[in-house]
């Protein structure tokens, strides 16, 4: 039951992301340069930060053991 629920939430997230990316695509056609700068200044560092946090958590778990 739990797995099924997780899966539905996951698929909902995917649908939402697809919808947003479609919106972003139409938005990108309007202002390309602004969008790339936004990607470099905001989205990319966010992903790097997430990766850094993930690495840190893994290291902490290893140290606990």
C-alpha positions as CSV (number, residue, x, y, z in Angstrom):
1,X,0.0,0.0,0.0
2,X,2.7,2.4,1.0
3,X,4.7,1.7,-2.2
4,X,1.6,2.3,-4.3
5,X,1.1,5.6,-2.6
6,X,4.7,6.6,-3.1
7,X,4.5,5.7,-6.8
8,X,1.4,7.9,-7.3
9,X,3.0,10.8,-5.6
10,X,6.1,10.3,-7.8
11,X,4.1,10.2,-11.0
12,X,2.2,13.3,-9.9
13,X,5.6,15.1,-9.4
14,X,6.7,14.0,-12.9
15,X,3.5,15.3,-14.5
16,X,3.9,18.6,-12.7
17,X,7.6,18.9,-13.8
18,X,6.6,18.1,-17.4
19,X,3.9,20.8,-17.2
20,X,6.4,23.3,-15.8
21,X,9.0,22.5,-18.3
22,X,6.5,23.1,-21.1
23,X,5.7,26.4,-19.5
24,X,9.4,27.2,-19.3
25,X,9.9,26.3,-22.9
26,X,7.3,28.8,-24.1
27,X,8.8,31.3,-21.7
28,X,12.3,30.6,-23.0
29,X,11.2,31.5,-26.5
30,X,10.2,34.9,-25.2
31,X,13.4,35.7,-23.4
32,X,16.3,33.3,-24.0
33,X,19.2,35.2,-22.6
34,X,17.4,36.0,-19.3
35,X,16.5,32.3,-18.9
36,X,20.1,31.1,-19.4
37,X,21.4,33.6,-16.8
38,X,18.7,32.5,-14.4
39,X,19.7,28.9,-15.0
40,X,23.3,29.6,-14.3
41,X,22.7,31.9,-11.3
42,X,19.9,30.0,-9.6
43,X,19.1,26.5,-10.7
44,X,22.6,25.2,-11.2
45,X,23.9,26.3,-7.7
46,X,20.7,24.8,-6.2
47,X,21.5,21.4,-7.7
48,X,25.1,21.7,-6.6
49,X,23.9,22.5,-3.1
50,X,21.6,19.5,-3.1
51,X,24.5,17.3,-4.2
52,X,26.8,18.8,-1.5
53,X,24.1,18.1,1.2
54,X,23.7,14.6,0.0
55,X,27.5,14.0,0.1
56,X,27.6,15.4,3.6
57,X,24.8,13.1,4.8
58,X,26.5,10.1,3.3
59,X,29.8,11.0,5.1
60,X,28.0,11.6,8.4
61,X,26.3,8.2,8.2
62,X,29.7,6.5,7.4
63,X,31.3,8.3,10.4
64,X,28.4,7.2,12.7
65,X,29.1,3.6,11.9
